[in-house]
Amino acid sequence: MKNRLRVLRAERNWSQADLASHLGVSRQTVNSIENGKYNPSLPLAFDISRVFEQPIEAIFQPEQEPPGKHRFNTLSA
């Protein structure tokens, strides 16, 4: 999942530790989210949304799927 966390944090001149403090998580968690190594839980995504006063969709975007690959499996009857 792509995200704009680093950009939004930089706009406020916050370090990763500053953002982590606002969210009640570790700096390592913020680093992992920014680098796409960890997808936040839904409650954490809502907290991030509140901190930056933006909708979740403005902060997080799904990765593009290769053509022909479907996100969901369909069951045949």
Biopython code that builds the backbone (N, CA, C, O; Angstrom):
import numpy as np
from Bio.PDB.StructureBuilder import StructureBuilder

atoms = [
    (1, "MET", "N", (0.842, -1.170, 0.000)),
    (1, "MET", "CA", (0.000, 0.000, 0.000)),
    (1, "MET", "C", (0.894, 1.242, 0.000)),
    (1, "MET", "O", (1.824, 1.359, 0.798)),
    (2, "LYS", "N", (0.593, 2.146, -0.899)),
    (2, "LYS", "CA", (1.327, 3.414, -0.952)),
    (2, "LYS", "C", (0.699, 4.381, 0.046)),
    (2, "LYS", "O", (-0.480, 4.272, 0.384)),
    (3, "ASN", "N", (1.512, 5.330, 0.509)),
    (3, "ASN", "CA", (0.960, 6.332, 1.427)),
    (3, "ASN", "C", (1.717, 7.644, 1.294)),
    (3, "ASN", "O", (2.819, 7.701, 0.749)),
    (4, "ARG", "N", (1.092, 8.693, 1.808)),
    (4, "ARG", "CA", (1.665, 10.046, 1.769)),
    (4, "ARG", "C", (2.153, 10.487, 3.150)),
    (4, "ARG", "O", (2.325, 11.680, 3.401)),
    (5, "LEU", "N", (2.370, 9.540, 4.024)),
    (5, "LEU", "CA", (2.715, 9.858, 5.409)),
    (5, "LEU", "C", (3.965, 10.729, 5.517)),
    (5, "LEU", "O", (3.975, 11.715, 6.255)),
    (6, "ARG", "N", (5.010, 10.370, 4.787)),
    (6, "ARG", "CA", (6.265, 11.133, 4.864)),
    (6, "ARG", "C", (6.056, 12.582, 4.424)),
    (6, "ARG", "O", (6.577, 13.506, 5.048)),
    (7, "VAL", "N", (5.295, 12.774, 3.350)),
    (7, "VAL", "CA", (5.024, 14.122, 2.837)),
    (7, "VAL", "C", (4.199, 14.918, 3.847)),
    (7, "VAL", "O", (4.524, 16.067, 4.144)),
    (8, "LEU", "N", (3.148, 14.320, 4.368)),
    (8, "LEU", "CA", (2.290, 15.016, 5.331)),
    (8, "LEU", "C", (3.065, 15.374, 6.602)),
    (8, "LEU", "O", (2.886, 16.450, 7.173)),
    (9, "ARG", "N", (3.925, 14.453, 7.029)),
    (9, "ARG", "CA", (4.733, 14.703, 8.221)),
    (9, "ARG", "C", (5.715, 15.837, 7.965)),
    (9, "ARG", "O", (5.908, 16.697, 8.825)),
    (10, "ALA", "N", (6.332, 15.845, 6.798)),
    (10, "ALA", "CA", (7.306, 16.894, 6.451)),
    (10, "ALA", "C", (6.643, 18.260, 6.364)),
    (10, "ALA", "O", (7.247, 19.269, 6.729)),
    (11, "GLU", "N", (5.402, 18.302, 5.880)),
    (11, "GLU", "CA", (4.681, 19.581, 5.794)),
    (11, "GLU", "C", (4.511, 20.227, 7.170)),
    (11, "GLU", "O", (4.378, 21.446, 7.278)),
    (12, "ARG", "N", (4.516, 19.415, 8.202)),
    (12, "ARG", "CA", (4.377, 19.930, 9.572)),
    (12, "ARG", "C", (5.722, 20.027, 10.298)),
    (12, "ARG", "O", (5.783, 20.397, 11.471)),
    (13, "ASN", "N", (6.796, 19.689, 9.582)),
    (13, "ASN", "CA", (8.140, 19.675, 10.171)),
    (13, "ASN", "C", (8.206, 18.752, 11.386)),
    (13, "ASN", "O", (8.852, 19.064, 12.387)),
    (14, "TRP", "N", (7.521, 17.601, 11.278)),
    (14, "TRP", "CA", (7.538, 16.610, 12.351)),
    (14, "TRP", "C", (8.541, 15.517, 12.025)),
    (14, "TRP", "O", (8.681, 15.105, 10.874)),
    (15, "SER", "N", (9.226, 15.061, 13.043)),
    (15, "SER", "CA", (10.070, 13.874, 12.900)),
    (15, "SER", "C", (9.171, 12.643, 12.995)),
    (15, "SER", "O", (7.992, 12.748, 13.332)),
    (16, "GLN", "N", (9.735, 11.492, 12.698)),
    (16, "GLN", "CA", (8.968, 10.261, 12.879)),
    (16, "GLN", "C", (8.584, 10.100, 14.351)),
    (16, "GLN", "O", (7.493, 9.626, 14.667)),
    (17, "ALA", "N", (9.476, 10.491, 15.230)),
    (17, "ALA", "CA", (9.196, 10.397, 16.672)),
    (17, "ALA", "C", (8.039, 11.318, 17.063)),
    (17, "ALA", "O", (7.212, 10.952, 17.897)),
    (18, "ASP", "N", (7.977, 12.510, 16.465)),
    (18, "ASP", "CA", (6.876, 13.433, 16.748)),
    (18, "ASP", "C", (5.536, 12.813, 16.359)),
    (18, "ASP", "O", (4.582, 12.821, 17.137)),
    (19, "LEU", "N", (5.483, 12.270, 15.130)),
    (19, "LEU", "CA", (4.246, 11.652, 14.677)),
    (19, "LEU", "C", (3.897, 10.449, 15.536)),
    (19, "LEU", "O", (2.736, 10.257, 15.899)),
    (20, "ALA", "N", (4.881, 9.649, 15.860)),
    (20, "ALA", "CA", (4.649, 8.478, 16.706)),
    (20, "ALA", "C", (4.036, 8.889, 18.042)),
    (20, "ALA", "O", (3.139, 8.217, 18.551)),
    (21, "SER", "N", (4.518, 9.983, 18.601)),
    (21, "SER", "CA", (3.988, 10.482, 19.867)),
    (21, "SER", "C", (2.522, 10.890, 19.732)),
    (21, "SER", "O", (1.718, 10.612, 20.622)),
    (22, "HIS", "N", (2.170, 11.543, 18.631)),
    (22, "HIS", "CA", (0.780, 11.940, 18.389)),
    (22, "HIS", "C", (-0.129, 10.721, 18.240)),
    (22, "HIS", "O", (-1.306, 10.767, 18.599)),
    (23, "LEU", "N", (0.425, 9.633, 17.710)),
    (23, "LEU", "CA", (-0.372, 8.440, 17.442)),
    (23, "LEU", "C", (-0.329, 7.406, 18.563)),
    (23, "LEU", "O", (-1.149, 6.488, 18.592)),
    (24, "GLY", "N", (0.614, 7.548, 19.477)),
    (24, "GLY", "CA", (0.753, 6.565, 20.551)),
    (24, "GLY", "C", (1.358, 5.256, 20.070)),
    (24, "GLY", "O", (1.023, 4.186, 20.578)),
    (25, "VAL", "N", (2.262, 5.346, 19.077)),
    (25, "VAL", "CA", (2.965, 4.166, 18.561)),
    (25, "VAL", "C", (4.461, 4.439, 18.608)),
    (25, "VAL", "O", (4.883, 5.534, 18.980)),
    (26, "SER", "N", (5.258, 3.456, 18.235)),
    (26, "SER", "CA", (6.709, 3.646, 18.227)),
    (26, "SER", "C", (7.157, 4.352, 16.944)),
    (26, "SER", "O", (6.448, 4.355, 15.938)),
    (27, "ARG", "N", (8.336, 4.941, 17.003)),
    (27, "ARG", "CA", (8.921, 5.553, 15.816)),
    (27, "ARG", "C", (9.149, 4.503, 14.736)),
    (27, "ARG", "O", (9.012, 4.789, 13.546)),
    (28, "GLN", "N", (9.499, 3.280, 15.155)),
    (28, "GLN", "CA", (9.724, 2.199, 14.209)),
    (28, "GLN", "C", (8.446, 1.859, 13.442)),
    (28, "GLN", "O", (8.506, 1.503, 12.266)),
    (29, "THR", "N", (7.289, 1.966, 14.104)),
    (29, "THR", "CA", (6.014, 1.717, 13.433)),
    (29, "THR", "C", (5.793, 2.758, 12.339)),
    (29, "THR", "O", (5.410, 2.413, 11.221)),
    (30, "VAL", "N", (6.031, 4.022, 12.656)),
    (30, "VAL", "CA", (5.880, 5.087, 11.659)),
    (30, "VAL", "C", (6.827, 4.839, 10.495)),
    (30, "VAL", "O", (6.426, 4.969, 9.338)),
    (31, "ASN", "N", (8.070, 4.487, 10.779)),
    (31, "ASN", "CA", (9.049, 4.207, 9.731)),
    (31, "ASN", "C", (8.585, 3.058, 8.845)),
    (31, "ASN", "O", (8.686, 3.143, 7.621)),
    (32, "SER", "N", (8.081, 1.995, 9.441)),
    (32, "SER", "CA", (7.627, 0.832, 8.673)),
    (32, "SER", "C", (6.433, 1.166, 7.787)),
    (32, "SER", "O", (6.346, 0.684, 6.658)),
    (33, "ILE", "N", (5.515, 1.985, 8.286)),
    (33, "ILE", "CA", (4.361, 2.395, 7.478)),
    (33, "ILE", "C", (4.840, 3.256, 6.309)),
    (33, "ILE", "O", (4.438, 3.033, 5.168)),
    (34, "GLU", "N", (5.695, 4.233, 6.590)),
    (34, "GLU", "CA", (6.196, 5.120, 5.537)),
    (34, "GLU", "C", (6.903, 4.355, 4.430)),
    (34, "GLU", "O", (6.793, 4.710, 3.256)),
    (35, "ASN", "N", (7.623, 3.311, 4.797)),
    (35, "ASN", "CA", (8.393, 2.539, 3.821)),
    (35, "ASN", "C", (7.602, 1.393, 3.205)),
    (35, "ASN", "O", (8.157, 0.599, 2.446)),
    (36, "GLY", "N", (6.320, 1.296, 3.519)),
    (36, "GLY", "CA", (5.475, 0.269, 2.925)),
    (36, "GLY", "C", (5.741, -1.136, 3.419)),
    (36, "GLY", "O", (5.348, -2.109, 2.776)),
    (37, "LYS", "N", (6.411, -1.250, 4.564)),
    (37, "LYS", "CA", (6.707, -2.569, 5.119)),
    (37, "LYS", "C", (5.621, -3.040, 6.082)),
    (37, "LYS", "O", (5.589, -4.206, 6.475)),
    (38, "TYR", "N", (4.739, -2.128, 6.456)),
    (38, "TYR", "CA", (3.681, -2.456, 7.412)),
    (38, "TYR", "C", (2.445, -1.658, 7.036)),
    (38, "TYR", "O", (2.515, -0.444, 6.846)),
    (39, "ASN", "N", (1.314, -2.343, 6.929)),
    (39, "ASN", "CA", (0.044, -1.672, 6.702)),
    (39, "ASN", "C", (-0.619, -1.456, 8.052)),
    (39, "ASN", "O", (-0.760, -2.400, 8.829)),
    (40, "PRO", "N", (-1.025, -0.230, 8.340)),
    (40, "PRO", "CA", (-1.611, 0.027, 9.653)),
    (40, "PRO", "C", (-2.951, -0.674, 9.824)),
    (40, "PRO", "O", (-3.653, -0.957, 8.854)),
    (41, "SER", "N", (-3.283, -0.945, 11.066)),
    (41, "SER", "CA", (-4.607, -1.473, 11.375)),
    (41, "SER", "C", (-5.630, -0.394, 11.031)),
    (41, "SER", "O", (-5.277, 0.774, 10.872)),
    (42, "LEU", "N", (-6.873, -0.781, 10.918)),
    (42, "LEU", "CA", (-7.907, 0.196, 10.616)),
    (42, "LEU", "C", (-7.999, 1.274, 11.701)),
    (42, "LEU", "O", (-8.091, 2.454, 11.362)),
    (43, "PRO", "N", (-7.979, 0.915, 12.994)),
    (43, "PRO", "CA", (-8.000, 1.983, 14.009)),
    (43, "PRO", "C", (-6.810, 2.940, 13.889)),
    (43, "PRO", "O", (-6.975, 4.147, 14.069)),
    (44, "LEU", "N", (-5.626, 2.424, 13.590)),
    (44, "LEU", "CA", (-4.456, 3.296, 13.440)),
    (44, "LEU", "C", (-4.605, 4.169, 12.195)),
    (44, "LEU", "O", (-4.236, 5.343, 12.219)),
    (45, "ALA", "N", (-5.140, 3.613, 11.110)),
    (45, "ALA", "CA", (-5.366, 4.415, 9.900)),
    (45, "ALA", "C", (-6.334, 5.558, 10.197)),
    (45, "ALA", "O", (-6.139, 6.674, 9.716)),
    (46, "PHE", "N", (-7.377, 5.288, 10.989)),
    (46, "PHE", "CA", (-8.301, 6.356, 11.371)),
    (46, "PHE", "C", (-7.597, 7.398, 12.237)),
    (46, "PHE", "O", (-7.845, 8.594, 12.082)),
    (47, "ASP", "N", (-6.725, 6.964, 13.144)),
    (47, "ASP", "CA", (-5.973, 7.916, 13.969)),
    (47, "ASP", "C", (-5.075, 8.799, 13.100)),
    (47, "ASP", "O", (-4.995, 10.009, 13.314)),
    (48, "ILE", "N", (-4.408, 8.198, 12.129)),
    (48, "ILE", "CA", (-3.558, 8.961, 11.215)),
    (48, "ILE", "C", (-4.400, 9.974, 10.452)),
    (48, "ILE", "O", (-4.000, 11.126, 10.279)),
    (49, "SER", "N", (-5.562, 9.536, 10.002)),
    (49, "SER", "CA", (-6.486, 10.412, 9.287)),
    (49, "SER", "C", (-6.888, 11.610, 10.144)),
    (49, "SER", "O", (-6.932, 12.742, 9.661)),
    (50, "ARG", "N", (-7.179, 11.354, 11.409)),
    (50, "ARG", "CA", (-7.569, 12.439, 12.328)),
    (50, "ARG", "C", (-6.405, 13.405, 12.581)),
    (50, "ARG", "O", (-6.597, 14.621, 12.587)),
    (51, "VAL", "N", (-5.203, 12.864, 12.788)),
    (51, "VAL", "CA", (-4.039, 13.709, 13.060)),
    (51, "VAL", "C", (-3.790, 14.670, 11.898)),
    (51, "VAL", "O", (-3.486, 15.843, 12.114)),
    (52, "PHE", "N", (-3.919, 14.174, 10.668)),
    (52, "PHE", "CA", (-3.647, 15.008, 9.500)),
    (52, "PHE", "C", (-4.895, 15.680, 8.939)),
    (52, "PHE", "O", (-4.822, 16.407, 7.948)),
    (53, "GLU", "N", (-6.038, 15.436, 9.575)),
    (53, "GLU", "CA", (-7.308, 16.040, 9.174)),
    (53, "GLU", "C", (-7.584, 15.824, 7.684)),
    (53, "GLU", "O", (-7.960, 16.749, 6.964)),
    (54, "GLN", "N", (-7.389, 14.581, 7.245)),
    (54, "GLN", "CA", (-7.638, 14.207, 5.855)),
    (54, "GLN", "C", (-8.316, 12.843, 5.841)),
    (54, "GLN", "O", (-8.122, 12.041, 6.755)),
    (55, "PRO", "N", (-9.110, 12.581, 4.808)),
    (55, "PRO", "CA", (-9.718, 11.247, 4.717)),
    (55, "PRO", "C", (-8.645, 10.177, 4.497)),
    (55, "PRO", "O", (-7.591, 10.446, 3.921)),
    (56, "ILE", "N", (-8.925, 8.990, 4.955)),
    (56, "ILE", "CA", (-7.982, 7.880, 4.804)),
    (56, "ILE", "C", (-7.561, 7.728, 3.345)),
    (56, "ILE", "O", (-6.389, 7.488, 3.055)),
    (57, "GLU", "N", (-8.517, 7.868, 2.429)),
    (57, "GLU", "CA", (-8.230, 7.682, 0.999)),
    (57, "GLU", "C", (-7.235, 8.709, 0.469)),
    (57, "GLU", "O", (-6.575, 8.461, -0.540)),
    (58, "ALA", "N", (-7.118, 9.855, 1.130)),
    (58, "ALA", "CA", (-6.168, 10.880, 0.712)),
    (58, "ALA", "C", (-4.751, 10.568, 1.211)),
    (58, "ALA", "O", (-3.776, 11.153, 0.739)),
    (59, "ILE", "N", (-4.652, 9.650, 2.160)),
    (59, "ILE", "CA", (-3.357, 9.300, 2.746)),
    (59, "ILE", "C", (-2.845, 7.963, 2.214)),
    (59, "ILE", "O", (-1.659, 7.821, 1.920)),
    (60, "PHE", "N", (-3.739, 6.991, 2.093)),
    (60, "PHE", "CA", (-3.361, 5.636, 1.676)),
    (60, "PHE", "C", (-3.994, 5.287, 0.341)),
    (60, "PHE", "O", (-5.178, 5.541, 0.122)),
    (61, "GLN", "N", (-3.199, 4.699, -0.554)),
    (61, "GLN", "CA", (-3.687, 4.243, -1.849)),
    (61, "GLN", "C", (-3.204, 2.812, -2.065)),
    (61, "GLN", "O", (-2.058, 2.486, -1.757)),
    (62, "PRO", "N", (-4.086, 1.954, -2.600)),
    (62, "PRO", "CA", (-3.655, 0.579, -2.868)),
    (62, "PRO", "C", (-2.629, 0.545, -4.002)),
    (62, "PRO", "O", (-2.628, 1.411, -4.877)),
    (63, "GLU", "N", (-1.769, -0.451, -3.974)),
    (63, "GLU", "CA", (-0.810, -0.659, -5.065)),
    (63, "GLU", "C", (-1.591, -1.044, -6.312)),
    (63, "GLU", "O", (-2.649, -1.668, -6.220)),
    (64, "GLN", "N", (-1.078, -0.679, -7.463)),
    (64, "GLN", "CA", (-1.704, -1.064, -8.718)),
    (64, "GLN", "C", (-1.493, -2.556, -8.947)),
    (64, "GLN", "O", (-0.387, -3.069, -8.774)),
    (65, "GLU", "N", (-2.556, -3.243, -9.337)),
    (65, "GLU", "CA", (-2.470, -4.665, -9.641)),
    (65, "GLU", "C", (-2.057, -4.846, -11.103)),
    (65, "GLU", "O", (-2.471, -4.066, -11.961)),
    (66, "PRO", "N", (-1.251, -5.859, -11.392)),
    (66, "PRO", "CA", (-0.920, -6.122, -12.796)),
    (66, "PRO", "C", (-2.184, -6.472, -13.583)),
    (66, "PRO", "O", (-3.114, -7.047, -13.018)),
    (67, "PRO", "N", (-2.237, -6.137, -14.874)),
    (67, "PRO", "CA", (-3.422, -6.470, -15.665)),
    (67, "PRO", "C", (-3.716, -7.964, -15.610)),
    (67, "PRO", "O", (-2.810, -8.795, -15.673)),
    (68, "GLY", "N", (-4.991, -8.284, -15.493)),
    (68, "GLY", "CA", (-5.404, -9.681, -15.460)),
    (68, "GLY", "C", (-5.404, -10.301, -14.079)),
    (68, "GLY", "O", (-5.964, -11.382, -13.892)),
    (69, "LYS", "N", (-4.798, -9.653, -13.117)),
    (69, "LYS", "CA", (-4.770, -10.181, -11.752)),
    (69, "LYS", "C", (-5.953, -9.592, -11.000)),
    (69, "LYS", "O", (-6.164, -8.380, -11.012)),
    (70, "HIS", "N", (-6.712, -10.443, -10.354)),
    (70, "HIS", "CA", (-7.890, -9.990, -9.628)),
    (70, "HIS", "C", (-7.627, -10.028, -8.138)),
    (70, "HIS", "O", (-6.954, -10.924, -7.629)),
    (71, "ARG", "N", (-8.165, -9.051, -7.457)),
    (71, "ARG", "CA", (-8.015, -8.965, -6.019)),
    (71, "ARG", "C", (-8.753, -10.071, -5.291)),
    (71, "ARG", "O", (-8.273, -10.595, -4.286)),
    (72, "PHE", "N", (-9.916, -10.422, -5.799)),
    (72, "PHE", "CA", (-10.768, -11.392, -5.123)),
    (72, "PHE", "C", (-10.910, -12.640, -5.977)),
    (72, "PHE", "O", (-11.046, -12.555, -7.197)),
    (73, "ASN", "N", (-10.880, -13.781, -5.344)),
    (73, "ASN", "CA", (-11.139, -15.019, -6.055)),
    (73, "ASN", "C", (-12.641, -15.197, -6.178)),
    (73, "ASN", "O", (-13.391, -14.863, -5.261)),
    (74, "THR", "N", (-13.069, -15.714, -7.295)),
    (74, "THR", "CA", (-14.493, -15.995, -7.449)),
    (74, "THR", "C", (-14.692, -17.493, -7.383)),
    (74, "THR", "O", (-13.875, -18.264, -7.886)),
    (75, "LEU", "N", (-15.755, -17.886, -6.776)),
    (75, "LEU", "CA", (-16.076, -19.306, -6.656)),
    (75, "LEU", "C", (-17.056, -19.664, -7.760)),
    (75, "LEU", "O", (-18.036, -18.956, -7.991)),
    (76, "SER", "N", (-16.786, -20.756, -8.430)),
    (76, "SER", "CA", (-17.751, -21.194, -9.441)),
    (76, "SER", "C", (-18.769, -22.105, -8.779)),
    (76, "SER", "O", (-18.449, -22.848, -7.851)),
    (77, "ALA", "N", (-19.995, -22.037, -9.266)),
    (77, "ALA", "CA", (-21.073, -22.815, -8.665)),
    (77, "ALA", "C", (-21.061, -24.233, -9.148)),
    (77, "ALA", "O", (-21.904, -25.031, -8.740)),
]
sb = StructureBuilder()
sb.init_structure("model")
sb.init_model(0)
sb.init_chain("A")
sb.init_seg("    ")
for serial, (resi, resn, name, xyz) in enumerate(atoms, 1):
    if name == "N":
        sb.init_residue(resn, " ", resi, " ")
    sb.init_atom(name, np.array(xyz, "f"), 0.0, 1.0, " ", f" {name:<3s}", serial, name[0])
structure = sb.get_structure()
